[in-house]
Amino acid sequence: MTQKLIIILLVFLTGAQCGLSAWERPNVILIISDDHAFDDYGFMGSEQVNTPVLDKLANESLTYTRGYTMPVCSPTLASLLTGRLPHEHGITGNDLAGWQEIGGRYGNQYRTELQRRILDNPLILPEALSEAGYLTFQTGKIWNGTYKDMGFTHGMTKKGTRHGDEGLKIGRETMQPIFDFIEMAEQKNKPFFIWHAPLLPHDPHNPPERLLKKYRGKGPTPAAEKYRACVEWLDESTGELEDYLVANQHKENTVILYLADNGWNAEKGYKGQRAKMSPYEDGTRTPILIRWPGKVKAEMDGSTLAHVTDITRTILDITGVPVPKELPGLNLMDRSAMKNRETVFVEAYTHDIADLSNPAESLFANVVIHDWWKLILPGPATAKRAFATAPQGIELYDLKKDPYEKVNLADQHPKVVEQLKKLQLEHWNPKP
């Protein structure tokens, strides 16, 4: 029996166990926003940004407001692709050290090693879904290869340079490629998976004037106003997708999952601190949503810990694809398991990867979030980017009382520090 036939048989059996016909599996769309602060949504309490579509999506979803991801994009996307943490999947930064000399800013010669490293993982999500009978489509950012390299059946990124080349048109210039793909999948009577990772609200912060004029003169800086208009631009393009699903009767049988790849500081941008590329809440926290009409009860959960690796596990379970035993994530729909979880981990690394076989070489902070406690441990590396804030020592925060980490309690709670350090040591096990 061939490996592919075995996978199809396992998918059929798993789907049957979940009460789903293997041939009537739901469609799945994963939306990944980019450089988006965790509190820059109306449903997260913001009065500065206008996000009616995302607010409605959150209200129709099981929404975990305490989601965590890595503080920079490529490691986060690699975690979504593999279901693993950076010290396991090997992509700890955006580029290899010396990348400017090796391949230039938009050259791809140096990405071969990175591509080889990520494809060495036991799971690549789009490849597994494609092999299981889904039509799979890539848009937006992907890093370290083309859509074909990552196992998508269709996609927009065809050169494999930094970010995602032609894929970056999605959401900014057009949504039509997604609509065309869905129409094709419908004609072929196939379930579909869409990786939708628009370069929004990521820079360039060049929103249309019709959006920018809503924010002009209302922000702390002109740069913040442009960023906030880009948040609404993301919301608007998400609305185009939602309208298409409703108009073409796909909403009921399409699961939407949402998260941001990392955070942002609207006021200070790349001159800011404790946000992008940093282990603090503004860099690592994100709401995580799952909407499945009629299957998942809508609820706003403000206490349970969710994690980027949960997205991958959830998609595998939804589609009936077998889950590799080594994946750390939980199924977002398993409310009991999610509520019983006490701890999640975050890893902050330098922008450039010092050594693909030794993650610790690039590590400048390890993070343990245990219930409402957050421990930040300094790593051996130095954060070389101006906006990548590294801890100066051990830091402990009570996130329930201090959600923006203003008061370091490490000296006051040495037992808690030791307890969380032990959890970190048990978790940290780099694999070459």
C-alpha positions as CSV (number, residue, x, y, z in Angstrom):
1,M,0.0,0.0,0.0
2,T,1.5,3.4,-1.0
3,Q,2.1,6.1,1.5
4,K,-0.4,8.4,-0.2
5,L,-3.1,5.7,-0.1
6,I,-2.4,5.1,3.6
7,I,-2.9,8.8,4.3
8,I,-6.2,8.9,2.4
9,L,-7.4,5.8,4.3
10,L,-6.4,7.4,7.6
11,V,-8.2,10.6,6.6
12,F,-11.4,8.7,5.8
13,L,-11.3,6.8,9.2
14,T,-10.4,9.9,11.2
15,G,-13.2,11.9,9.5
16,A,-15.7,9.1,10.3
17,Q,-14.7,9.2,13.9
18,C,-15.3,12.9,14.0
19,G,-18.8,12.4,12.5
20,L,-17.7,13.9,9.2
21,S,-17.8,12.3,5.8
22,A,-14.3,12.3,4.3
23,W,-15.8,13.6,1.1
24,E,-17.8,16.4,2.8
25,R,-15.1,18.0,4.9
26,P,-15.3,21.7,5.6
27,N,-13.3,24.3,3.7
28,V,-10.7,26.1,5.8
29,I,-9.4,29.7,5.6
30,L,-6.5,30.8,7.7
31,I,-6.2,34.6,8.0
32,I,-2.8,35.9,9.3
33,S,-2.5,39.7,9.8
34,D,1.0,41.2,9.9
35,D,2.6,43.5,12.5
36,H,-0.7,44.0,14.2
37,A,-0.9,45.1,17.9
38,F,-3.0,42.8,20.0
39,D,-5.3,45.6,21.2
40,D,-5.8,47.3,17.9
41,Y,-9.2,45.9,17.3
42,G,-12.6,47.2,18.4
43,F,-13.4,43.9,20.1
44,M,-10.2,44.2,22.0
45,G,-11.2,47.6,23.4
46,S,-9.6,50.0,20.9
47,E,-11.3,53.3,20.3
48,Q,-8.6,54.4,17.9
49,V,-9.2,51.9,15.1
50,N,-12.3,50.9,13.1
51,T,-12.6,47.1,12.6
52,P,-16.3,46.3,12.1
53,V,-15.6,43.2,10.0
54,L,-13.1,41.7,12.4
55,D,-15.3,42.6,15.4
56,K,-18.3,40.8,13.8
57,L,-16.0,37.8,13.1
58,A,-14.8,37.7,16.7
59,N,-18.4,37.9,18.0
60,E,-19.3,34.9,15.8
61,S,-16.2,32.9,16.8
62,L,-14.7,31.2,19.7
63,T,-12.3,34.0,20.4
64,Y,-9.3,33.6,22.7
65,T,-8.1,37.1,23.6
66,R,-4.9,35.7,25.3
67,G,-3.2,34.1,22.3
68,Y,0.5,34.0,21.9
69,T,2.8,33.8,18.9
70,M,6.5,34.5,18.2
71,P,7.5,38.2,18.0
72,V,8.6,38.2,14.3
73,C,7.0,36.9,11.2
74,S,9.1,34.1,9.6
75,P,9.4,32.0,12.8
76,T,5.7,32.4,13.4
77,L,4.8,31.4,9.9
78,A,7.1,28.4,10.2
79,S,5.3,27.4,13.4
80,L,2.0,27.5,11.5
81,L,3.4,25.4,8.7
82,T,5.0,22.8,11.0
83,G,2.9,23.0,14.2
84,R,6.2,23.3,16.2
85,L,8.1,26.0,18.1
86,P,11.2,27.6,16.5
87,H,13.7,25.7,18.5
88,E,12.1,22.5,17.0
89,H,11.4,23.6,13.4
90,G,14.7,25.5,13.1
91,I,13.5,28.8,11.6
92,T,14.4,31.2,14.4
93,G,14.7,34.4,12.4
94,N,13.8,36.0,9.1
95,D,17.2,35.6,7.4
96,L,20.6,33.9,7.7
97,A,23.4,35.9,9.2
98,G,25.3,37.6,6.4
99,W,22.3,37.4,4.1
100,Q,22.9,40.8,2.5
101,E,26.3,39.7,1.3
102,I,25.1,36.3,0.3
103,G,22.0,37.2,-1.7
104,G,21.0,40.8,-1.2
105,R,17.8,42.1,0.2
106,Y,15.6,40.4,-2.4
107,G,17.9,37.7,-3.7
108,N,16.9,34.1,-3.0
109,Q,20.2,32.3,-3.4
110,Y,20.7,32.1,0.4
111,R,17.2,30.9,1.1
112,T,18.0,27.3,-0.1
113,E,19.4,26.4,3.4
114,L,16.4,27.8,5.1
115,Q,14.0,26.0,2.8
116,R,15.8,22.7,3.4
117,R,15.6,23.3,7.1
118,I,11.9,23.8,7.3
119,L,11.1,21.0,4.8
120,D,13.0,18.7,7.1
121,N,10.2,18.8,9.6
122,P,7.8,15.8,9.9
123,L,4.8,18.0,8.9
124,I,4.3,20.7,6.4
125,L,0.6,21.7,6.8
126,P,-0.3,22.6,3.1
127,E,1.5,19.5,1.8
128,A,-0.4,17.3,4.3
129,L,-3.8,18.8,3.3
130,S,-3.0,18.6,-0.4
131,E,-2.1,14.9,0.0
132,A,-5.4,14.4,1.9
133,G,-7.4,15.6,-1.1
134,Y,-7.8,19.4,-0.4
135,L,-7.1,22.0,-3.0
136,T,-4.8,24.4,-1.3
137,F,-4.0,28.0,-2.1
138,Q,-1.3,30.4,-0.8
139,T,-1.5,34.1,-0.7
140,G,0.5,36.8,1.0
141,K,3.6,36.1,3.0
142,I,5.1,32.7,3.2
143,W,9.0,33.0,3.3
144,N,11.6,30.4,2.4
145,G,10.2,29.1,-0.8
146,T,7.4,29.1,-3.3
147,Y,3.9,27.9,-2.9
148,K,4.9,24.6,-4.7
149,D,7.9,24.2,-2.3
150,M,5.5,24.2,0.7
151,G,3.1,21.7,-0.9
152,F,0.2,24.0,-2.0
153,T,-1.6,22.9,-5.1
154,H,-2.0,26.6,-6.1
155,G,-0.6,29.9,-5.0
156,M,0.7,33.3,-5.8
157,T,4.3,33.2,-4.5
158,K,6.4,31.8,-7.4
159,K,9.9,33.2,-6.8
160,G,10.6,32.4,-3.2
161,T,12.3,35.6,-2.3
162,R,11.8,37.4,1.1
163,H,8.3,37.8,2.2
164,G,6.3,36.5,-0.7
165,D,6.8,38.4,-4.0
166,E,3.6,38.3,-6.1
167,G,1.6,37.0,-3.1
168,L,1.9,40.4,-1.5
169,K,-0.6,41.9,-3.9
170,I,-3.4,40.2,-2.0
171,G,-5.5,42.5,0.1
172,R,-3.7,45.6,-1.1
173,E,-4.4,45.4,-4.8
174,T,-6.9,42.7,-5.2
175,M,-8.8,39.8,-3.6
176,Q,-9.7,38.2,-7.0
177,P,-7.2,35.4,-6.9
178,I,-8.9,34.0,-3.8
179,F,-12.3,34.2,-5.5
180,D,-11.0,32.6,-8.6
181,F,-9.5,29.7,-6.6
182,I,-12.7,29.1,-4.7
183,E,-14.7,29.0,-7.9
184,M,-12.3,26.4,-9.3
185,A,-12.5,24.3,-6.2
186,E,-16.3,24.5,-6.4
187,Q,-16.3,23.4,-10.0
188,K,-14.1,20.4,-9.1
189,N,-16.2,19.6,-6.1
190,K,-13.2,19.7,-3.8
191,P,-12.8,21.1,-0.3
192,F,-10.3,23.9,-0.1
193,F,-7.7,25.4,2.3
194,I,-6.6,29.0,1.9
195,W,-3.5,30.5,3.5
196,H,-4.3,34.2,3.5
197,A,-1.4,36.2,4.9
198,P,-1.7,39.8,3.5
199,L,1.0,42.3,4.1
200,L,-1.4,44.3,6.3
201,P,-1.2,46.4,8.4
202,H,2.6,45.9,7.9
203,D,4.5,48.7,6.2
204,P,4.6,50.3,3.8
205,H,1.9,52.2,5.7
206,N,0.4,53.7,2.5
207,P,-3.4,53.3,3.0
208,P,-5.9,54.7,0.5
209,E,-6.7,58.4,1.1
210,R,-10.3,57.5,1.7
211,L,-9.2,55.5,4.8
212,L,-6.4,57.7,5.9
213,K,-8.6,60.8,6.1
214,K,-10.6,59.1,8.9
215,Y,-7.5,59.1,11.1
216,R,-5.6,62.2,10.1
217,G,-5.1,64.5,13.0
218,K,-6.4,62.0,15.5
219,G,-3.3,60.0,16.3
220,P,-0.2,60.6,18.4
221,T,1.9,60.8,15.2
222,P,1.3,60.8,11.5
223,A,2.9,57.4,11.3
224,A,0.5,56.0,13.8
225,E,-2.4,57.4,11.8
226,K,-1.2,55.7,8.7
227,Y,-0.7,52.4,10.5
228,R,-4.3,52.6,12.0
229,A,-5.7,53.3,8.5
230,C,-3.9,50.1,7.4
231,V,-5.6,48.2,10.1
232,E,-8.9,49.3,8.7
233,W,-7.6,48.4,5.2
234,L,-7.1,44.9,6.5
235,D,-10.6,44.9,7.9
236,E,-12.0,46.1,4.7
237,S,-10.4,43.4,2.6
238,T,-11.5,40.8,5.1
239,G,-15.0,42.1,4.5
240,E,-14.6,41.5,0.8
241,L,-13.7,37.9,1.6
242,E,-16.7,37.5,4.0
243,D,-19.1,39.1,1.5
244,Y,-17.9,36.6,-1.2
245,L,-18.4,33.6,1.1
246,V,-21.9,34.7,2.0
247,A,-22.9,35.6,-1.6
248,N,-21.7,32.2,-2.8
249,Q,-23.1,30.1,0.0
250,H,-19.8,29.1,1.4
251,K,-20.0,30.6,4.9
252,E,-21.7,27.7,6.6
253,N,-19.2,25.1,5.5
254,T,-16.1,27.2,5.8
255,V,-14.0,27.4,9.0
256,I,-12.2,30.6,9.4
257,L,-9.2,30.9,11.8
258,Y,-7.5,34.2,12.5
259,L,-4.4,35.4,14.3
260,A,-1.6,38.1,13.9
261,D,1.9,37.0,13.2
262,N,3.4,39.4,15.8
263,G,2.7,42.8,17.4
264,W,3.5,46.4,16.7
265,N,3.8,49.8,18.4
266,A,1.6,52.3,16.6
267,E,3.1,55.3,18.2
268,K,6.8,54.5,17.9
269,G,7.0,52.0,15.0
270,Y,10.5,50.8,14.2
271,K,11.8,53.3,16.8
272,G,9.6,51.7,19.4
273,Q,10.5,49.3,22.2
274,R,8.9,46.2,23.7
275,A,6.9,45.4,20.5
276,K,7.9,43.7,17.3
277,M,10.8,41.3,17.8
278,S,10.5,41.7,21.5
279,P,9.2,39.1,24.1
280,Y,6.7,41.5,25.7
281,E,2.9,41.5,25.2
282,D,3.0,44.1,22.5
283,G,5.3,41.8,20.5
284,T,3.8,38.4,21.2
285,R,0.2,38.6,22.2
286,T,-2.6,38.2,19.6
287,P,-6.3,37.3,19.6
288,I,-6.9,33.8,18.1
289,L,-10.3,33.1,16.5
290,I,-12.1,30.1,15.1
291,R,-15.5,30.4,13.4
292,W,-17.4,27.3,12.3
293,P,-21.1,28.1,12.0
294,G,-23.2,25.5,13.7
295,K,-20.2,23.6,15.0
296,V,-18.3,25.9,17.3
297,K,-20.1,28.0,19.9
298,A,-19.3,31.7,19.8
299,E,-17.7,32.8,23.0
300,M,-15.2,35.6,24.0
301,D,-12.7,33.9,26.3
302,G,-10.5,36.3,28.2
303,S,-8.6,34.0,30.4
304,T,-7.6,30.7,28.6
305,L,-4.2,30.6,27.0
306,A,-4.0,29.9,23.3
307,H,-0.9,29.4,21.1
308,V,0.1,29.7,17.5
309,T,0.8,25.9,17.4
310,D,-2.9,25.3,18.3
311,I,-3.9,26.6,14.9
312,T,-2.0,23.8,13.1
313,R,-3.3,21.1,15.3
314,T,-6.9,22.4,15.0
315,I,-6.7,22.5,11.2
316,L,-5.5,18.9,11.1
317,D,-8.3,17.8,13.3
318,I,-10.9,19.7,11.3
319,T,-9.8,18.2,8.0
320,G,-9.3,14.7,9.4
321,V,-5.6,14.6,8.7
322,P,-3.6,12.5,11.2
323,V,-1.7,14.6,13.8
324,P,2.0,13.7,14.3
325,K,2.5,12.8,18.0
326,E,5.3,15.3,18.5
327,L,3.1,18.4,17.9
328,P,2.7,20.5,21.1
329,G,-0.5,22.3,20.1
330,L,-4.1,21.7,21.3
331,N,-7.3,21.7,19.4
332,L,-8.9,25.1,19.9
333,M,-12.3,23.5,19.9
334,D,-11.5,21.2,22.8
335,R,-12.7,23.5,25.5
336,S,-11.8,21.1,28.3
337,A,-8.1,20.7,27.2
338,M,-7.8,24.4,26.5
339,K,-9.1,25.4,29.9
340,N,-6.9,22.9,31.7
341,R,-3.8,24.2,30.0
342,E,-1.7,26.2,32.4
343,T,1.4,27.1,30.4
344,V,2.6,28.3,26.9
345,F,6.0,29.2,25.7
346,V,7.4,32.0,23.5
347,E,10.9,32.3,22.0
348,A,12.5,35.6,20.9
349,Y,15.5,35.5,18.6
350,T,17.7,37.8,16.7
351,H,16.5,38.9,13.2
352,D,19.3,37.0,11.5
353,I,20.0,33.3,12.3
354,A,23.5,32.7,13.6
355,D,23.4,28.9,13.2
356,L,20.6,26.8,11.8
357,S,21.7,23.8,13.8
358,N,21.9,25.6,17.1
359,P,18.9,27.7,18.0
360,A,20.4,28.9,21.3
361,E,23.0,30.9,19.3
362,S,20.3,33.4,18.2
363,L,18.2,33.3,21.4
364,F,17.9,36.5,23.4
365,A,14.8,35.7,25.5
366,N,12.7,32.8,26.6
367,V,9.2,33.4,27.8
368,V,7.0,31.3,30.1
369,I,3.3,32.3,30.5
370,H,1.8,30.3,33.3
371,D,-1.7,31.2,34.2
372,W,-1.4,35.0,34.8
373,W,2.3,34.9,35.5
374,K,4.8,35.8,32.8
375,L,8.5,35.1,33.2
376,I,11.0,36.5,30.7
377,L,14.5,34.9,30.8
378,P,17.5,36.5,29.0
379,G,19.2,34.3,26.4
380,P,22.8,34.3,25.3
381,A,22.4,36.4,22.2
382,T,22.2,40.1,21.8
383,A,19.2,41.8,20.2
384,K,20.8,43.8,17.4
385,R,17.8,45.5,15.9
386,A,17.0,48.9,17.6
387,F,13.3,47.9,18.0
388,A,14.1,44.4,19.4
389,T,14.0,45.0,23.2
390,A,15.9,42.4,25.2
391,P,15.4,41.9,29.0
392,Q,18.2,43.2,31.1
393,G,17.7,40.5,33.7
394,I,15.0,38.1,34.9
395,E,11.6,39.7,34.7
396,L,8.3,38.5,36.2
397,Y,4.9,40.1,35.6
398,D,1.4,39.6,36.9
399,L,-0.5,40.0,33.6
400,K,-3.9,40.1,35.3
401,K,-3.0,43.2,37.3
402,D,-0.3,44.5,34.9
403,P,-1.2,43.6,31.3
404,Y,1.4,46.0,29.8
405,E,4.3,44.7,32.0
406,K,5.2,47.9,33.9
407,V,6.2,46.4,37.3
408,N,8.9,43.7,37.5
409,L,8.0,41.4,40.4
410,A,10.9,38.9,40.1
411,D,12.6,40.0,43.3
412,Q,9.3,39.8,45.2
413,H,8.3,36.3,44.1
414,P,11.5,34.2,43.9
415,K,9.5,30.9,44.3
416,V,7.4,31.7,41.3
417,V,10.5,32.5,39.3
418,E,12.1,29.2,40.2
419,Q,8.8,27.3,39.4
420,L,8.6,28.9,36.0
421,K,12.3,28.5,35.3
422,K,11.9,24.7,35.9
423,L,9.0,24.6,33.4
424,Q,11.2,26.3,30.9
425,L,14.1,23.9,31.4
426,E,11.8,20.9,31.0
427,H,10.4,22.5,27.8
428,W,13.6,23.6,26.1
429,N,15.2,20.8,24.2
430,P,16.8,22.0,20.9
431,K,17.1,19.4,18.2
432,P,19.7,19.9,15.5
